[in-house]
Amino acid sequence: MAKVLSLILGGGKGTRLFPLTQERSKPAVPFGGKYRLVDIPISNCINSGLKQIFILTQFNSASLHTHISSTYKFDTFSKGFIEILAAEQTFEHSSWYEGTADAVRKNFQHYTSFDPEYYMILSGDQLYKMDLDEFLREHIASGADVTIASTPVAYNITNELGILKIDKNLKINSFVEKPSNDVDISDLKIPESARKNEKKEYLASMGIYIFNAKAMEDALNNEESDFGKQIIPGMIKNKKVHAYVYDGYWEDIGKISDFFDATLNLAVPFPQFNLYDEENPIFTKRRDLPPSKINSCTINNSLATEGSIITDSYITNSVIGIRTIIESGATLTNVYCMGADRYETIMQKAANERNGIPNIGIGSGSIIKGAIIDKDVRIGSECRIGIDKKERIDGVFDNYHIIDGIIVIPKKTIIPDGTVI
């Protein structure tokens, strides 16, 4: 079996997902009620038999480190591991990671003892399911120095992605990073002989790569910092670069609206991303929480994850995260509630009452629509959040944000009884 080292990039600031990234890195953002975004690429690796994994981290990484160390433990006989490579200063490098390629370059000393034949570079914040072993087999069969996982896209989103030009044999001849709308890119269209969907005429890089070990070492023997903007375009000029075409669901979680839509889509009858695939499960932290308790509720097109207690409430098109307490008479429509990291005791709830603050969860009679509620938020009774018909103007307010028209309530925020947002 080929010796593959998987490198998951998890060090970016994730500014477009702020305030969800205010206290955590983007790969550590809770997803789907019980997972973290980083669980997706890790699960793809494990399901594909790739169990030697490094995660490169830098920014707001404590939460991610805790999740990885408490979740992924392989037995001593498998030779598998998932280890964190945090940005560090050395005698050779005194700066932080300057980009994706720079992050990989500055950790070469940690890879050499594994003597890999291939490096697989993955993003820590994308949503997809891919057979990475098939990806590897095609790379080897093509004889390429590097293979780029790619997906067909429509013209209207090409300015958000790196666009590849391929020939009929899937050899990449050129690469344009996020072409502006006033640039003619018609010559980058997928050849008709290789096109499977007439509405998706262009091929976009997914930011997922397989390098031959020597090819990557040579390609990073410089000061260039980014794979997509510098390393890959340079290799196209003098190396064999191949495209692996992936036709399945793929979402690059770039901004709040992408994250929100992808999350709520999990709860529709036929979601684009299937959490119920027993052959390719999504792994995450084992919590040993009790089943959710549903007391006299109406719930439609929604998910309720472990340990929640929902009483006499109306939940529609929503995802309810772990340990969420929803009190009697609450109504949630198009809401992602991330839940809580702990249950409050009777004594703690009594102290909350004395101090005039709500308990963790959603209070009785509150109505919420079109919102993301981060972990450990306290929403009081009879609140009205997002139910008016006014246009939502993006901005930062006292205890919430509006981003892409979505109300985002940051972690540990306190919303007093009767608040109207």
SESE-489330 format. One line per field, with one value per residue (C-alpha): residue number from 0; residue in three letters; x, y, z. Coordinates in nm, 2 decimals, decimal comma, always signed. Example, Ala and Ser with C-alpha at 12.3 -4.5 7.8 and 13.67 -1.06 7.14 Angstrom:
BEGIN
seq	c(0 1)
type	c(ALA SER)
east	c(+1,23 +1,37)
north	c(-0,45 -0,11)
up	c(+0,78 +0,71)
//
This chain:
BEGIN
seq	c(0 1 2 3 4 5 6 7 8 9 10 11 12 13 14 15 16 17 18 19 20 21 22 23 24 25 26 27 28 29 30 31 32 33 34 35 36 37 38 39 40 41 42 43 44 45 46 47 48 49 50 51 52 53 54 55 56 57 58 59 60 61 62 63 64 65 66 67 68 69 70 71 72 73 74 75 76 77 78 79 80 81 82 83 84 85 86 87 88 89 90 91 92 93 94 95 96 97 98 99 100 101 102 103 104 105 106 107 108 109 110 111 112 113 114 115 116 117 118 119 120 121 122 123 124 125 126 127 128 129 130 131 132 133 134 135 136 137 138 139 140 141 142 143 144 145 146 147 148 149 150 151 152 153 154 155 156 157 158 159 160 161 162 163 164 165 166 167 168 169 170 171 172 173 174 175 176 177 178 179 180 181 182 183 184 185 186 187 188 189 190 191 192 193 194 195 196 197 198 199 200 201 202 203 204 205 206 207 208 209 210 211 212 213 214 215 216 217 218 219 220 221 222 223 224 225 226 227 228 229 230 231 232 233 234 235 236 237 238 239 240 241 242 243 244 245 246 247 248 249 250 251 252 253 254 255 256 257 258 259 260 261 262 263 264 265 266 267 268 269 270 271 272 273 274 275 276 277 278 279 280 281 282 283 284 285 286 287 288 289 290 291 292 293 294 295 296 297 298 299 300 301 302 303 304 305 306 307 308 309 310 311 312 313 314 315 316 317 318 319 320 321 322 323 324 325 326 327 328 329 330 331 332 333 334 335 336 337 338 339 340 341 342 343 344 345 346 347 348 349 350 351 352 353 354 355 356 357 358 359 360 361 362 363 364 365 366 367 368 369 370 371 372 373 374 375 376 377 378 379 380 381 382 383 384 385 386 387 388 389 390 391 392 393 394 395 396 397 398 399 400 401 402 403 404 405 406 407 408 409 410 411 412 413 414 415 416 417 418 419 420)
type	c(MET ALA LYS VAL LEU SER LEU ILE LEU GLY GLY GLY LYS GLY THR ARG LEU PHE PRO LEU THR GLN GLU ARG SER LYS PRO ALA VAL PRO PHE GLY GLY LYS TYR ARG LEU VAL ASP ILE PRO ILE SER ASN CYS ILE ASN SER GLY LEU LYS GLN ILE PHE ILE LEU THR GLN PHE ASN SER ALA SER LEU HIS THR HIS ILE SER SER THR TYR LYS PHE ASP THR PHE SER LYS GLY PHE ILE GLU ILE LEU ALA ALA GLU GLN THR PHE GLU HIS SER SER TRP TYR GLU GLY THR ALA ASP ALA VAL ARG LYS ASN PHE GLN HIS TYR THR SER PHE ASP PRO GLU TYR TYR MET ILE LEU SER GLY ASP GLN LEU TYR LYS MET ASP LEU ASP GLU PHE LEU ARG GLU HIS ILE ALA SER GLY ALA ASP VAL THR ILE ALA SER THR PRO VAL ALA TYR ASN ILE THR ASN GLU LEU GLY ILE LEU LYS ILE ASP LYS ASN LEU LYS ILE ASN SER PHE VAL GLU LYS PRO SER ASN ASP VAL ASP ILE SER ASP LEU LYS ILE PRO GLU SER ALA ARG LYS ASN GLU LYS LYS GLU TYR LEU ALA SER MET GLY ILE TYR ILE PHE ASN ALA LYS ALA MET GLU ASP ALA LEU ASN ASN GLU GLU SER ASP PHE GLY LYS GLN ILE ILE PRO GLY MET ILE LYS ASN LYS LYS VAL HIS ALA TYR VAL TYR ASP GLY TYR TRP GLU ASP ILE GLY LYS ILE SER ASP PHE PHE ASP ALA THR LEU ASN LEU ALA VAL PRO PHE PRO GLN PHE ASN LEU TYR ASP GLU GLU ASN PRO ILE PHE THR LYS ARG ARG ASP LEU PRO PRO SER LYS ILE ASN SER CYS THR ILE ASN ASN SER LEU ALA THR GLU GLY SER ILE ILE THR ASP SER TYR ILE THR ASN SER VAL ILE GLY ILE ARG THR ILE ILE GLU SER GLY ALA THR LEU THR ASN VAL TYR CYS MET GLY ALA ASP ARG TYR GLU THR ILE MET GLN LYS ALA ALA ASN GLU ARG ASN GLY ILE PRO ASN ILE GLY ILE GLY SER GLY SER ILE ILE LYS GLY ALA ILE ILE ASP LYS ASP VAL ARG ILE GLY SER GLU CYS ARG ILE GLY ILE ASP LYS LYS GLU ARG ILE ASP GLY VAL PHE ASP ASN TYR HIS ILE ILE ASP GLY ILE ILE VAL ILE PRO LYS LYS THR ILE ILE PRO ASP GLY THR VAL ILE)
east	c(+0,00 +0,12 +0,27 +0,05 +0,08 -0,23 -0,19 -0,51 -0,48 -0,65 -0,47 -0,67 -0,84 -1,18 -1,27 -1,58 -1,73 -1,68 -1,82 -1,84 -1,46 -1,42 -1,29 -1,21 -1,05 -1,27 -1,23 -1,34 -1,68 -1,96 -2,15 -2,46 -2,55 -2,28 -1,97 -1,69 -1,60 -1,27 -1,45 -1,54 -1,18 -1,07 -1,36 -1,29 -0,94 -1,04 -1,31 -1,05 -0,80 -0,56 -0,48 -0,15 -0,27 -0,12 -0,33 -0,15 -0,29 -0,21 -0,50 -0,73 -0,64 -0,70 -1,05 -0,95 -0,65 -0,89 -1,13 -0,87 -0,69 -1,01 -1,16 -0,92 -0,72 -0,60 -0,48 -0,11 -0,11 -0,26 +0,03 -0,23 -0,22 -0,38 -0,13 -0,14 +0,14 +0,10 +0,29 +0,62 +0,93 +1,26 +1,62 +1,53 +1,19 +1,09 +0,77 +0,42 +0,26 +0,24 +0,00 -0,10 +0,22 +0,43 +0,25 +0,34 +0,70 +0,78 +0,69 +0,90 +1,12 +0,82 +0,74 +1,07 +1,07 +0,76 +0,93 +0,60 +0,57 +0,27 +0,14 -0,24 -0,32 -0,68 -0,87 -1,01 -1,33 -1,51 -1,82 -1,80 -1,76 -1,49 -1,33 -0,97 -0,83 -0,99 -0,84 -0,50 -0,53 -0,62 -0,32 -0,08 -0,24 -0,21 +0,17 +0,13 +0,35 +0,04 -0,33 -0,59 -0,93 -1,18 -1,55 -1,77 -1,93 -2,16 -2,02 -2,19 -1,96 -1,63 -1,51 -1,51 -1,29 -0,97 -1,06 -0,87 -0,83 -0,80 -0,76 -0,95 -0,71 -0,76 -0,42 -0,43 -0,28 -0,36 -0,51 -0,68 -0,74 -1,08 -1,12 -1,30 -1,64 -1,49 -1,24 -1,33 -1,27 -1,46 -1,14 -1,13 -1,45 -1,44 -1,40 -1,74 -1,61 -1,54 -1,84 -2,12 -2,35 -2,42 -2,50 -2,16 -1,91 -1,61 -1,38 -1,29 -1,01 -1,14 -0,81 -0,74 -0,41 -0,20 +0,17 +0,44 +0,68 +0,98 +0,76 +0,63 +0,97 +1,10 +0,80 +0,83 +1,21 +1,14 +0,97 +0,63 +0,35 +0,03 -0,06 -0,34 -0,19 +0,17 +0,28 +0,02 +0,05 +0,42 +0,40 +0,16 +0,44 +0,70 +0,54 +0,26 -0,05 -0,37 -0,73 -0,94 -1,31 -1,54 -1,91 -2,05 -2,17 -1,90 -1,94 -1,66 -1,78 -1,66 -1,91 -2,20 -2,47 -2,29 -2,25 -2,62 -2,77 -2,55 -2,65 -3,02 -3,01 -2,91 -3,26 -3,46 -3,60 -3,33 -3,02 -2,73 -2,49 -2,59 -2,52 -2,69 -2,44 -2,33 -2,05 -1,90 -1,98 -1,88 -1,67 -1,67 -1,62 -1,79 -1,99 -2,21 -2,50 -2,86 -3,12 -3,30 -3,63 -3,92 -4,22 -4,54 -4,37 -4,43 -4,11 -4,09 -3,79 -3,55 -3,26 -3,24 -2,90 -2,82 -2,89 -3,15 -3,47 -3,74 -4,08 -4,41 -4,23 -4,27 -3,95 -3,94 -3,65 -3,39 -3,09 -3,08 -2,73 -2,62 -2,76 -3,01 -3,28 -3,59 -3,86 -4,24 -4,40 -4,09 -4,10 -3,79 -3,80 -3,49 -3,26 -2,93 -2,88 -2,54 -2,63 -2,42 -2,10 -2,26 -2,58 -2,65 -2,72 -3,03 -2,80 -2,66 -3,01 -3,11 -2,81 -2,91 -3,26 -3,11 -2,88 -3,16 -3,00 -3,16 -3,05 -2,85 -3,09 -3,40 -3,66 -4,04 -4,25 -3,95 -3,99 -3,68 -3,65 -3,35 -3,07 -2,75 -2,72 -2,37 -2,29 -2,39 -2,61 -2,88 -3,20 -3,47 -3,84 -4,08 -3,80 -3,87 -3,57 -3,59 -3,97 -4,04 -4,08 -3,81 -3,52 -3,22 -2,93 -2,59 -2,41 -2,27 -2,50 -2,48 -2,53 -2,58 -2,46 -2,65 -2,45 -2,58 -2,92 -2,88 -2,89 -2,59 -2,58 -2,22 -2,11 -2,21 -2,42 -2,70 -3,03 -3,26 -3,63 -3,85 -3,57 -3,68 -3,42)
north	c(+0,00 +0,35 +0,55 +0,86 +1,14 +1,35 +1,72 +1,90 +2,28 +2,44 +2,76 +3,04 +3,32 +3,24 +3,61 +3,56 +3,33 +3,58 +3,59 +3,21 +3,22 +3,48 +3,22 +2,92 +2,85 +2,79 +2,40 +2,40 +2,56 +2,33 +2,18 +1,97 +1,99 +1,75 +1,77 +2,02 +2,12 +1,94 +1,61 +1,61 +1,58 +1,36 +1,12 +1,12 +1,01 +0,74 +0,60 +0,59 +0,40 +0,70 +0,71 +0,90 +1,26 +1,58 +1,89 +2,22 +2,49 +2,85 +3,09 +3,05 +2,68 +2,58 +2,46 +2,26 +2,10 +2,00 +1,84 +1,65 +1,52 +1,40 +1,25 +1,06 +0,78 +0,49 +0,16 +0,10 -0,17 +0,03 +0,27 +0,54 +0,88 +1,22 +1,48 +1,86 +2,06 +2,41 +2,70 +2,73 +2,94 +2,76 +2,86 +2,83 +3,01 +3,29 +3,39 +3,24 +3,06 +3,30 +3,09 +2,73 +2,64 +2,81 +2,61 +2,28 +2,39 +2,49 +2,14 +1,93 +1,82 +1,64 +1,45 +1,30 +1,01 +0,87 +0,86 +0,92 +0,86 +1,10 +1,40 +1,46 +1,83 +1,88 +2,18 +2,18 +2,36 +2,21 +1,99 +1,68 +1,31 +1,17 +0,84 +0,96 +0,62 +0,65 +1,00 +0,85 +0,56 +0,80 +1,02 +0,72 +0,59 +0,94 +0,96 +1,32 +1,51 +1,66 +1,60 +1,86 +1,76 +1,97 +2,01 +2,14 +2,48 +2,73 +3,06 +3,27 +3,15 +3,13 +3,46 +3,30 +3,00 +2,90 +2,79 +2,52 +2,47 +2,11 +1,91 +1,60 +1,38 +1,59 +1,75 +2,10 +2,36 +2,68 +2,81 +3,14 +3,24 +3,40 +3,56 +3,90 +3,93 +4,17 +3,91 +3,67 +3,32 +3,14 +2,96 +2,79 +2,60 +2,22 +2,04 +1,92 +1,57 +1,58 +1,78 +1,60 +1,89 +2,17 +2,42 +2,36 +2,46 +2,54 +2,33 +2,47 +2,37 +2,23 +2,32 +1,95 +1,81 +1,50 +1,55 +1,30 +1,35 +1,47 +1,70 +1,87 +1,91 +2,07 +2,29 +2,43 +2,49 +2,87 +3,15 +3,13 +3,11 +2,99 +2,67 +2,82 +3,15 +3,06 +2,70 +2,53 +2,79 +2,75 +2,37 +2,38 +2,55 +2,27 +1,97 +1,73 +1,85 +1,63 +1,71 +1,46 +1,55 +1,50 +1,52 +1,49 +1,75 +2,00 +2,32 +2,55 +2,70 +3,05 +3,28 +3,28 +3,23 +2,92 +2,78 +2,85 +2,71 +2,39 +2,33 +2,37 +2,16 +1,86 +1,85 +1,84 +1,50 +1,45 +1,65 +1,71 +1,59 +1,26 +1,20 +0,86 +0,68 +0,38 +0,30 +0,65 +0,78 +1,12 +1,06 +1,30 +1,32 +1,05 +1,22 +0,95 +1,19 +1,07 +1,06 +1,39 +1,43 +1,57 +1,67 +1,74 +1,92 +1,99 +1,93 +1,95 +1,91 +1,94 +1,76 +1,73 +1,59 +1,41 +1,53 +1,80 +1,86 +2,03 +2,10 +2,20 +2,39 +2,43 +2,36 +2,40 +2,38 +2,39 +2,20 +2,17 +2,10 +1,90 +1,97 +2,23 +2,32 +2,47 +2,57 +2,56 +2,76 +2,85 +2,86 +2,82 +2,86 +2,84 +2,83 +2,66 +2,63 +2,49 +2,39 +2,39 +2,25 +2,16 +2,12 +2,37 +2,23 +2,32 +2,54 +2,72 +2,78 +2,92 +3,15 +3,26 +3,36 +3,56 +3,74 +3,81 +3,62 +3,35 +2,98 +2,84 +2,76 +2,92 +3,05 +2,99 +3,17 +3,30 +3,32 +3,30 +3,30 +3,30 +3,28 +3,11 +3,07 +2,98 +2,76 +2,84 +3,13 +3,24 +3,36 +3,47 +3,42 +3,60 +3,72 +3,81 +3,75 +3,80 +3,78 +4,14 +4,21 +4,48 +4,44 +4,30 +4,53 +4,38 +4,52 +4,46 +4,54 +4,52 +4,14 +4,01 +4,05 +4,05 +3,89 +3,80 +3,88 +3,62 +3,70 +3,56 +3,55 +3,49 +3,23 +3,29 +3,59 +3,68 +3,79 +3,92 +3,84 +4,02 +4,13 +4,22 +4,19)
up	c(+0,00 -0,09 +0,20 +0,23 +0,48 +0,51 +0,61 +0,71 +0,71 +1,01 +1,08 +0,91 +1,10 +0,95 +0,95 +0,72 +0,99 +1,27 +1,54 +1,53 +1,51 +1,79 +2,04 +1,81 +1,47 +1,17 +1,17 +1,53 +1,46 +1,57 +1,28 +1,25 +1,62 +1,74 +1,51 +1,43 +1,08 +1,11 +1,16 +0,79 +0,64 +0,92 +0,86 +0,49 +0,57 +0,81 +0,58 +0,30 +0,51 +0,55 +0,92 +0,94 +0,98 +1,08 +1,15 +1,10 +1,33 +1,43 +1,51 +1,81 +1,82 +2,18 +2,12 +1,81 +2,00 +2,28 +2,04 +1,85 +2,16 +2,33 +2,02 +1,79 +1,94 +1,73 +1,88 +1,90 +1,63 +1,35 +1,31 +1,28 +1,45 +1,44 +1,57 +1,60 +1,44 +1,59 +1,45 +1,63 +1,63 +1,56 +1,49 +1,11 +1,12 +1,36 +1,18 +1,19 +0,90 +0,61 +0,40 +0,31 +0,14 +0,41 +0,68 +0,51 +0,44 +0,80 +0,93 +0,69 +0,98 +1,13 +0,81 +0,71 +0,97 +0,80 +0,46 +0,27 -0,10 -0,13 +0,05 +0,06 +0,14 +0,28 +0,40 +0,75 +0,68 +0,37 +0,36 +0,13 +0,12 -0,10 -0,15 -0,10 -0,19 -0,53 -0,56 -0,48 -0,72 -1,01 -0,92 -0,93 -1,26 -1,43 -1,36 -1,25 -1,01 -0,85 -0,88 -0,79 -0,68 -0,87 -0,92 -1,20 -1,13 -1,30 -1,44 -1,17 -0,89 -1,08 -0,94 -0,59 -0,68 -0,86 -1,22 -1,40 -1,78 -1,87 -2,19 -2,29 -2,08 -1,77 -1,78 -1,64 -1,87 -1,68 -1,35 -1,28 -0,92 -0,86 -1,21 -1,20 -1,38 -1,64 -1,76 -2,04 -1,92 -2,20 -2,30 -1,96 -2,02 -1,97 -2,31 -2,43 -2,44 -2,07 -1,97 -1,78 -1,69 -1,94 -1,67 -1,50 -1,77 -1,56 -1,34 -0,99 -0,76 -0,43 -0,26 -0,21 -0,36 -0,38 -0,44 -0,51 -0,22 -0,42 -0,63 -0,33 -0,16 -0,48 -0,52 -0,17 -0,20 -0,21 -0,02 -0,19 +0,07 -0,10 -0,29 -0,50 -0,59 -0,63 -0,60 -0,83 -1,11 -1,11 -1,12 -1,42 -1,62 -1,57 -1,41 -1,50 -1,31 -1,33 -1,25 -1,05 -1,12 -0,82 -0,90 -0,55 -0,31 -0,20 +0,00 +0,08 +0,40 +0,32 +0,49 +0,74 +0,48 +0,34 +0,69 +0,78 +0,46 +0,47 +0,83 +0,79 +0,47 +0,69 +0,83 +0,50 +0,39 +0,13 +0,24 +0,01 +0,27 +0,42 +0,79 +0,78 +0,55 +0,76 +0,51 +0,55 +0,90 +1,03 +1,35 +1,64 +2,01 +2,22 +2,49 +2,63 +2,66 +2,73 +2,45 +2,38 +2,57 +2,37 +2,58 +2,39 +2,09 +1,73 +1,53 +1,15 +0,92 +1,21 +1,39 +1,77 +1,89 +2,21 +2,56 +2,47 +2,66 +2,46 +2,62 +2,46 +2,18 +1,80 +1,60 +1,22 +0,97 +1,25 +1,40 +1,78 +1,92 +2,22 +2,57 +2,44 +2,69 +2,53 +2,77 +2,73 +2,45 +2,26 +1,88 +1,65 +1,27 +1,06 +1,36 +1,43 +1,80 +1,89 +2,24 +2,55 +2,69 +3,03 +3,22 +3,49 +3,84 +4,05 +4,26 +3,96 +3,83 +4,17 +4,16 +3,81 +3,94 +4,23 +3,99 +3,74 +3,44 +3,23 +3,24 +2,96 +2,68 +2,54 +2,78 +2,78 +2,52 +2,32 +1,94 +1,72 +1,34 +1,10 +1,36 +1,46 +1,84 +1,95 +2,25 +2,61 +2,52 +2,77 +2,61 +2,85 +2,84 +2,60 +2,37 +2,01 +1,78 +1,41 +1,37 +1,25 +0,88 +0,87 +0,63 +0,82 +0,77 +0,84 +1,14 +1,49 +1,78 +2,16 +2,20 +1,85 +1,49 +1,16 +0,88 +0,54 +0,68 +0,95 +1,32 +1,50 +1,88 +2,00 +2,25 +2,61 +2,53 +2,77 +2,62 +2,90 +2,94 +2,69 +2,45 +2,10 +1,82)
//
